[in-house]
């Protein structure tokens, strides 16, 4: 008869619904206030920082290594103009993939095996809907990023370069899970009409089912939260469960991942019901409904078939 704790739990859970800075509300039934997530630095503040270029390095003033910097934490590493990977970060299990999405030693692009397999499946499914995808870019090493950024600076100046190209170490392409996708036959990615082309619209509705999320959505509010201009071609693989949770949250991935990286609760967006959860998806947190007197389930019965939450290293904060 643990009436008091149960009551406290229910009362605690009813404090839900407070709007979060990046949109969405905390999942119903999740005990709130388990972890205080520190606020993320605003893009407007970060973008005022100077880029320091020397003969041997390019860096953003005050940039730091992201909290989830290990290669095993690829799904939740927050990368933006402040948080970066180290210059020696190299993803494990890179495989070659062709620009048509076929895993083959002859492929000219590299991706982490999980991402390559998911992408390959997505290309096949897209074809069924008459969408022919092609890879424009995939894994980029630190050295490649350095060369690319330098080229942009030379071509369009520092301000334009930092708007459309990540400073080395800050690109999601270094994770080996991120691709730029275009259309084989339709509107080119660089065409202003690309975001409303059938290819881009198909990706918007379907990429999450394969574990990909769009890092840089359109709209000034989203741009202010993602720190980069809208990119309808840039897709990051985070695994099916996490991708579902991200689209569900209606948050930009940077905000969602910051919350997750810091051990925050799952966030439910207003349009969650319109997205299809992956097969076997189980809510990551136990509902408040089972009485507290029942056998305590220490591990919430999360059963990801692939493990998108890279916490085996145990470096993520554990809620008290
Ligand atoms: Zn990209």
Boltz pocket constraint, residues with backbone or C-beta under 6 A from the ligand:
constraints:
  - pocket:
      binder: B
      contacts: [[A, 137], [A, 173], [A, 179], [A, 180], [A, 233], [A, 234], [A, 235]]
      max_distance: 6.0
